[in-house]
């Protein structure tokens, strides 16, 4: 599925639909080049979940944790991760089991991420857009004709 991200409103709309479908144990893998909009989308998802506090990029802290009214969320940025031991120290495995995880640069931990993750690959060539794939449950939330209510 392709989702145009022409402006911030489009990113917020996609984020709202993703947030509506999230449940404990879900993983959202945010892929794309530097500056593609991964952190912007992660922030919008967190805002859609009701997070009102500052949402910094976890580029240097590598992980940020948030409490929402529905579940805990951990936002990982694996760009600076160089080996498996670092990933283990960050608590990714525990987060995947007990929280919702938003993972930027997921290719650095592909073997650790669940096969049933929601993959959002953001590209900027020919206009910013997201290629989205994942488990069937997401079709009801992300299909533009469904209104984001789920199936």
Phi and psi in degrees as GROMACS dihedral restraints (atoms count N, CA, C in turn):
[ dihedral_restraints ]
;  ai    aj    ak    al  type     phi  dphi    fc
    3     4     5     6     1  -104.5    20    10
    4     5     6     7     1   137.3    20    10
    6     7     8     9     1  -128.9    20    10
    7     8     9    10     1   113.1    20    10
    9    10    11    12     1   -67.9    20    10
   10    11    12    13     1   138.6    20    10
   12    13    14    15     1  -121.1    20    10
   13    14    15    16     1    58.4    20    10
   15    16    17    18     1   -66.4    20    10
   16    17    18    19     1   -24.8    20    10
   18    19    20    21     1  -157.0    20    10
   19    20    21    22     1   177.6    20    10
   21    22    23    24     1   -63.3    20    10
   22    23    24    25     1   -34.9    20    10
   24    25    26    27     1   -61.7    20    10
   25    26    27    28     1   -39.3    20    10
   27    28    29    30     1   -66.6    20    10
   28    29    30    31     1   -40.2    20    10
   30    31    32    33     1   -64.3    20    10
   31    32    33    34     1   -41.9    20    10
   33    34    35    36     1   -64.4    20    10
   34    35    36    37     1   -37.7    20    10
   36    37    38    39     1   -65.2    20    10
   37    38    39    40     1   -44.4    20    10
   39    40    41    42     1   -62.9    20    10
   40    41    42    43     1   -44.5    20    10
   42    43    44    45     1   -59.6    20    10
   43    44    45    46     1   -40.6    20    10
   45    46    47    48     1   -63.1    20    10
   46    47    48    49     1   -39.7    20    10
   48    49    50    51     1   -69.7    20    10
   49    50    51    52     1   -40.5    20    10
   51    52    53    54     1   -62.8    20    10
   52    53    54    55     1   -47.1    20    10
   54    55    56    57     1   -58.0    20    10
   55    56    57    58     1   -39.7    20    10
   57    58    59    60     1   -63.0    20    10
   58    59    60    61     1   -30.0    20    10
   60    61    62    63     1   -92.6    20    10
   61    62    63    64     1    -9.7    20    10
   63    64    65    66     1   -69.3    20    10
   64    65    66    67     1   144.0    20    10
   66    67    68    69     1  -142.1    20    10
   67    68    69    70     1   159.7    20    10
   69    70    71    72     1   -51.2    20    10
   70    71    72    73     1   132.8    20    10
   72    73    74    75     1    96.1    20    10
   73    74    75    76     1    -9.8    20    10
   75    76    77    78     1   -75.4    20    10
   76    77    78    79     1   146.9    20    10
   78    79    80    81     1  -126.0    20    10
   79    80    81    82     1   129.4    20    10
   81    82    83    84     1  -112.0    20    10
   82    83    84    85     1   115.0    20    10
   84    85    86    87     1   -94.7    20    10
   85    86    87    88     1   115.0    20    10
   87    88    89    90     1  -102.2    20    10
   88    89    90    91     1   110.4    20    10
   90    91    92    93     1  -109.7    20    10
   91    92    93    94     1   154.2    20    10
   93    94    95    96     1   150.8    20    10
   94    95    96    97     1   162.7    20    10
   96    97    98    99     1   -67.5    20    10
   97    98    99   100     1   168.9    20    10
   99   100   101   102     1   -55.2    20    10
  100   101   102   103     1   132.6    20    10
  102   103   104   105     1    79.7    20    10
  103   104   105   106     1     6.0    20    10
  105   106   107   108     1   -71.0    20    10
  106   107   108   109     1   -28.8    20    10
  108   109   110   111     1   121.8    20    10
  109   110   111   112     1    17.6    20    10
  111   112   113   114     1   -62.1    20    10
  112   113   114   115     1   -49.1    20    10
  114   115   116   117     1   -67.2    20    10
  115   116   117   118     1   -37.4    20    10
  117   118   119   120     1   -59.5    20    10
  118   119   120   121     1   -44.2    20    10
  120   121   122   123     1   -67.7    20    10
  121   122   123   124     1   -41.4    20    10
  123   124   125   126     1   -60.2    20    10
  124   125   126   127     1   -43.6    20    10
  126   127   128   129     1   -60.8    20    10
  127   128   129   130     1   -42.5    20    10
  129   130   131   132     1   -65.1    20    10
  130   131   132   133     1   -37.4    20    10
  132   133   134   135     1   -62.9    20    10
  133   134   135   136     1   -46.2    20    10
  135   136   137   138     1   -62.3    20    10
  136   137   138   139     1   -41.4    20    10
  138   139   140   141     1   -61.8    20    10
  139   140   141   142     1   -42.3    20    10
  141   142   143   144     1   -64.6    20    10
  142   143   144   145     1   -24.1    20    10
  144   145   146   147     1   -86.2    20    10
  145   146   147   148     1     0.4    20    10
  147   148   149   150     1    96.6    20    10
  148   149   150   151     1     7.3    20    10
  150   151   152   153     1   -71.6    20    10
  151   152   153   154     1   121.6    20    10
  153   154   155   156     1  -107.6    20    10
  154   155   156   157     1   -15.5    20    10
  156   157   158   159     1   -70.9    20    10
  157   158   159   160     1   169.7    20    10
  159   160   161   162     1   -59.3    20    10
  160   161   162   163     1   138.0    20    10
  162   163   164   165     1  -118.7    20    10
  163   164   165   166     1    84.6    20    10
  165   166   167   168     1   -75.6    20    10
  166   167   168   169     1   158.1    20    10
  168   169   170   171     1   -69.0    20    10
  169   170   171   172     1   134.3    20    10
  171   172   173   174     1   -85.0    20    10
  172   173   174   175     1    27.0    20    10
  174   175   176   177     1   -55.9    20    10
  175   176   177   178     1   -41.2    20    10
  177   178   179   180     1   -98.8    20    10
  178   179   180   181     1   -31.2    20    10
  180   181   182   183     1   -82.6    20    10
  181   182   183   184     1   -18.6    20    10
  183   184   185   186     1    74.2    20    10
  184   185   186   187     1   -27.9    20    10
  186   187   188   189     1  -150.3    20    10
  187   188   189   190     1   139.8    20    10
  189   190   191   192     1  -125.4    20    10
  190   191   192   193     1   141.8    20    10
  192   193   194   195     1  -113.8    20    10
  193   194   195   196     1   143.4    20    10
  195   196   197   198     1  -138.3    20    10
  196   197   198   199     1   143.7    20    10
  198   199   200   201     1  -103.8    20    10
  199   200   201   202     1   130.5    20    10
  201   202   203   204     1  -118.1    20    10
  202   203   204   205     1   173.4    20    10
  204   205   206   207     1   -71.3    20    10
  205   206   207   208     1   -15.7    20    10
  207   208   209   210     1  -100.3    20    10
  208   209   210   211     1   -37.8    20    10
  210   211   212   213     1  -173.5    20    10
  211   212   213   214     1   162.4    20    10
  213   214   215   216     1   -74.9    20    10
  214   215   216   217     1   148.4    20    10
  216   217   218   219     1  -126.8    20    10
  217   218   219   220     1   135.1    20    10
  219   220   221   222     1  -119.8    20    10
  220   221   222   223     1   128.7    20    10
  222   223   224   225     1  -107.5    20    10
  223   224   225   226     1   112.6    20    10
  225   226   227   228     1  -104.0    20    10
  226   227   228   229     1   140.9    20    10
  228   229   230   231     1  -124.6    20    10
  229   230   231   232     1   108.5    20    10
  231   232   233   234     1   -95.7    20    10
  232   233   234   235     1    11.6    20    10
  234   235   236   237     1   -54.9    20    10
  235   236   237   238     1   -41.6    20    10
  237   238   239   240     1   -91.8    20    10
  238   239   240   241     1     0.3    20    10
  240   241   242   243     1   -73.7    20    10
  241   242   243   244     1   132.2    20    10
  243   244   245   246     1  -112.3    20    10
  244   245   246   247     1   -18.8    20    10
  246   247   248   249     1  -151.7    20    10
  247   248   249   250     1   167.0    20    10
  249   250   251   252     1   -59.7    20    10
  250   251   252   253     1   -33.7    20    10
  252   253   254   255     1   -61.5    20    10
  253   254   255   256     1   -38.6    20    10
  255   256   257   258     1   -62.7    20    10
  256   257   258   259     1   -41.2    20    10
  258   259   260   261     1   -62.6    20    10
  259   260   261   262     1   -40.9    20    10
  261   262   263   264     1   -62.9    20    10
  262   263   264   265     1   -42.7    20    10
  264   265   266   267     1   -64.7    20    10
  265   266   267   268     1   -27.9    20    10
  267   268   269   270     1   -74.1    20    10
  268   269   270   271     1   -16.1    20    10
  270   271   272   273     1    82.3    20    10
  271   272   273   274     1    25.9    20    10
  273   274   275   276     1   -60.7    20    10
  274   275   276   277     1   -45.1    20    10
  276   277   278   279     1   -59.7    20    10
  277   278   279   280     1   -43.6    20    10
  279   280   281   282     1   -64.0    20    10
  280   281   282   283     1   -42.6    20    10
  282   283   284   285     1   -62.7    20    10
  283   284   285   286     1   -40.7    20    10
  285   286   287   288     1   -62.5    20    10
  286   287   288   289     1   -28.6    20    10
  288   289   290   291     1   -86.0    20    10
  289   290   291   292     1   -37.4    20    10
  291   292   293   294     1  -112.5    20    10
  292   293   294   295     1   -12.7    20    10
  294   295   296   297     1  -128.0    20    10
  295   296   297   298     1  -177.6    20    10
  297   298   299   300     1   -95.6    20    10
  298   299   300   301     1   136.3    20    10
  300   301   302   303     1  -119.2    20    10
  301   302   303   304     1   134.4    20    10
  303   304   305   306     1  -110.6    20    10
  304   305   306   307     1   121.5    20    10
  306   307   308   309     1  -124.0    20    10
  307   308   309   310     1   112.5    20    10
  309   310   311   312     1   -89.0    20    10
  310   311   312   313     1   144.8    20    10
  312   313   314   315     1    59.5    20    10
  313   314   315   316     1    50.0    20    10
  315   316   317   318     1   -64.5    20    10
  316   317   318   319     1   -19.9    20    10
  318   319   320   321     1   -62.1    20    10
  319   320   321   322     1   -15.5    20    10
  321   322   323   324     1   -81.7    20    10
  322   323   324   325     1    -6.2    20    10
  324   325   326   327     1  -141.7    20    10
  325   326   327   328     1    27.8    20    10
  327   328   329   330     1   -50.5    20    10
  328   329   330   331     1   -43.3    20    10
  330   331   332   333     1   -66.8    20    10
  331   332   333   334     1   -20.0    20    10
  333   334   335   336     1   -93.2    20    10
  334   335   336   337     1   -19.3    20    10
  336   337   338   339     1   -82.8    20    10
  337   338   339   340     1   147.2    20    10
  339   340   341   342     1   -68.0    20    10
  340   341   342   343     1   145.3    20    10
  342   343   344   345     1   -61.8    20    10
  343   344   345   346     1   -27.9    20    10
  345   346   347   348     1   -87.2    20    10
  346   347   348   349     1    28.0    20    10
  348   349   350   351     1   -79.1    20    10
  349   350   351   352     1   157.8    20    10
  351   352   353   354     1   -87.7    20    10
  352   353   354   355     1   121.1    20    10
  354   355   356   357     1  -103.5    20    10
  355   356   357   358     1   122.9    20    10
  357   358   359   360     1  -121.9    20    10
  358   359   360   361     1   104.3    20    10
  360   361   362   363     1  -103.0    20    10
  361   362   363   364     1   112.0    20    10
  363   364   365   366     1   -94.9    20    10
  364   365   366   367     1   128.3    20    10
  366   367   368   369     1  -123.1    20    10
  367   368   369   370     1   156.3    20    10
  369   370   371   372     1  -117.5    20    10
  370   371   372   373     1    -8.4    20    10
  372   373   374   375     1   -68.1    20    10
  373   374   375   376     1   129.5    20    10
  375   376   377   378     1    68.1    20    10
  376   377   378   379     1    27.1    20    10
  378   379   380   381     1   100.8    20    10
  379   380   381   382     1   143.8    20    10
  381   382   383   384     1   -70.2    20    10
  382   383   384   385     1   131.6    20    10
  384   385   386   387     1  -154.0    20    10
  385   386   387   388     1   162.1    20    10
  387   388   389   390     1  -117.8    20    10
  388   389   390   391     1   129.9    20    10
  390   391   392   393     1   -95.2    20    10
  391   392   393   394     1   121.1    20    10
  393   394   395   396     1  -117.8    20    10
  394   395   396   397     1   132.9    20    10
  396   397   398   399     1  -145.8    20    10
  397   398   399   400     1   156.0    20    10
  399   400   401   402     1   165.5    20    10
  400   401   402   403     1  -167.7    20    10
  402   403   404   405     1   -59.2    20    10
  403   404   405   406     1   155.8    20    10
  405   406   407   408     1   -57.3    20    10
  406   407   408   409     1   -29.5    20    10
  408   409   410   411     1   -55.6    20    10
  409   410   411   412     1   -28.0    20    10
  411   412   413   414     1   -74.8    20    10
  412   413   414   415     1   -20.9    20    10
  414   415   416   417     1   -56.7    20    10
  415   416   417   418     1   -42.0    20    10
  417   418   419   420     1   -67.7    20    10
  418   419   420   421     1   -29.3    20    10
  420   421   422   423     1   -85.6    20    10
  421   422   423   424     1   -31.8    20    10
  423   424   425   426     1  -103.5    20    10
  424   425   426   427     1   -11.6    20    10
  426   427   428   429     1   -70.2    20    10
  427   428   429   430     1   119.6    20    10
  429   430   431   432     1   -54.2    20    10
  430   431   432   433     1   -27.8    20    10
  432   433   434   435     1   -77.4    20    10
  433   434   435   436     1   -10.5    20    10
  435   436   437   438     1   -90.7    20    10
  436   437   438   439     1   -13.4    20    10
  438   439   440   441     1    71.9    20    10
  439   440   441   442     1    10.3    20    10
  441   442   443   444     1    75.9    20    10
  442   443   444   445     1    19.5    20    10
  444   445   446   447     1   -94.7    20    10
  445   446   447   448     1    -5.4    20    10
  447   448   449   450     1    87.8    20    10
  448   449   450   451     1   172.5    20    10
